[in-house]
Amino acid sequence: MRQLDAQTIAAGTSVDELMERAGAAVARAVGRWLSIPATPDRPIVVFAGKGNNAGDAFVAARHLAQAGHAVQLVMLSRREELRDAPLRNLRRLHNLKNLELFTWDQAIGPKSKLAARPAVVVDGLLGIGLSGEVREPIASAIRRINELPAPVVAVDVPSGLGTGCCVGAALTVTFGLPKIELLRYPDEVGRIEVVDIGLTGSVESDVEMIAPADVRPSFPPRRRSAHKGDFGHLLIVAGSVGFTGAPVLCAMAAARAGVGLVTLAVPREIYPIVASQCPPEVMPRPLENLDYARFDAIAVGPGIGREVPWLPPLIRDSNRPLVLDADALNFLASDLKLLKSAQAVLTPHPGEMARLIGQPVRDRWEVARAFAKQHNVTLVLKGAHTVVTDPTGVLWVNATGNPGMAKGGMGDALTGILGAFLARGLAPLEAAKAAVYLHGVAGDLAAEALGQEALQTTDLIAQLPAAWQSLARA
């Protein structure tokens, strides 16, 4: 990011202009939290350190005060420590109505007038330049921010990110591009909002965040003369006694993912139950005498149980793109050689991944990369900020989705969507990126409508049409 800043400034955009754009974006984000202006009893409290991060915070404080909000600004640096653009923006706060300025010494202690219950807190203490541990008085200010009963909006990155002393933000407003470390710490970072402040130039990275622009080209407009055969035929192999919901959820999601045909194969003993629950667009059938050549892709695993003698020949001989999930992964843990000739996308959660590698998953990113390279597969390692990678080692991180999706059945829906995209002809990496992104968008739309606590997989599947529409608009 420092390289991009330097390239942009060299191209003619001043530091002051970049700071103004960044601070204004933070002010807009804070304003969205508030239905009415912040009052002196419940002001917006802005914490500012030094350097450009403090300058961004000063600009945000000015915009908020000028918009009619009561603002308390706490400075952790002395005026003489500030230089250039940050100092110029501090001077612009002089005599500004609605704004109170405190030093750190004035903000703490029994005589402090700092609000005990702010409306919103803005964290502008530390930016991307932190090296080593957080020192005083910043460490005490971070602890104070985390104690305040208010949502925190972090400027660019939460202060102290990646150390033992870090601000816990509800929203991080980051500038230009998402910083890689933001994607590693979802609990501290909260929701990420990437703001375009006009950076120019380019840098290379082997970590990317999945964005609408990465997904949209995979789904060009349908030709008017299109027919169902143009969009593929997906076979789902799922279910066992006691697990009749998983295959239905998988098939429902696949049918909403634009595939032309969905066949759902289940053991004969549960066929009547599953067939009665399937949507009419899905073709259920008993799991026997399957001709894999009829299908464009196969999704295997949801609810199949551990007794699956038919699974090794399916993986070995089907010669079709495969999604392997759930119990299919648990089976693979004892025979990873089956992957040698397969065109496979694996979708483990961290527990399943630990079984595949035979040890706990400590670094999700590096574990995913190493496994995909070693076994020549595309890997979707699920969780907060799901990661997608393949043998190239480039890592794609997904920022859509929410904690309400931590429910049974959500992975079954993802398997159906991913299988549908493979059947439609997408390459494994493109299918995986698109599936996790749209799955997360649908989950976010469902949570927005219903809340996170009561959210169910069927609610997510019902929001897939809206997720497609949001992708088209993005």
Number of C-alpha atoms within 10 A of each C-alpha: 15 9 12 16 19 16 16 19 17 11 12 8 16 15 16 18 14 20 24 21 18 27 29 22 25 28 23 13 17 23 19 9 12 13 7 10 17 23 15 17 13 19 25 30 29 27 28 29 24 23 21 25 25 31 28 30 34 30 24 29 32 25 21 25 22 15 14 15 24 23 29 26 25 23 24 22 18 11 14 7 9 18 13 12 21 23 19 14 22 18 12 12 18 11 9 11 14 20 24 19 16 18 16 21 12 15 20 15 10 7 8 13 13 20 17 15 15 23 25 23 26 28 30 30 30 27 22 17 10 13 8 9 12 19 10 10 13 21 19 15 23 23 14 12 23 17 12 17 13 20 19 27 29 32 29 31 29 32 30 25 22 16 12 10 17 19 27 27 28 18 23 27 27 23 24 18 17 20 18 14 13 23 21 18 16 17 12 22 27 21 19 21 18 16 17 13 19 14 19 17 11 11 8 6 9 10 17 20 20 20 18 16 11 14 19 15 10 16 14 7 7 10 8 6 6 9 11 11 11 16 20 22 23 29 29 30 24 30 27 22 14 11 16 21 19 24 30 29 26 31 33 24 27 30 23 18 23 19 23 19 23 25 19 26 23 26 18 15 12 16 20 14 13 24 20 11 14 18 15 11 14 17 15 25 18 17 17 11 6 14 8 15 10 10 20 22 27 30 31 29 27 31 24 25 18 12 10 13 9 10 17 16 10 18 25 16 11 19 16 20 23 27 28 24 27 22 22 25 23 20 20 19 17 12 12 13 12 16 17 14 14 20 19 22 30 22 27 24 17 16 13 21 24 16 18 20 13 11 10 15 17 10 9 17 20 13 16 23 22 15 20 22 16 11 19 19 22 27 28 26 24 21 17 20 22 23 28 31 28 24 19 12 18 14 21 23 26 23 23 21 25 20 14 18 25 17 13 11 21 22 24 30 27 26 33 32 32 34 37 36 28 31 30 25 18 18 13 24 20 19 24 30 24 25 25 27 26 28 27 25 24 26 30 23 21 29 23 11 12 14 12 17 12 12 20 20 23 15 17 24 27 17 21 23 15 16 23 18 10 15 16 13 9 9
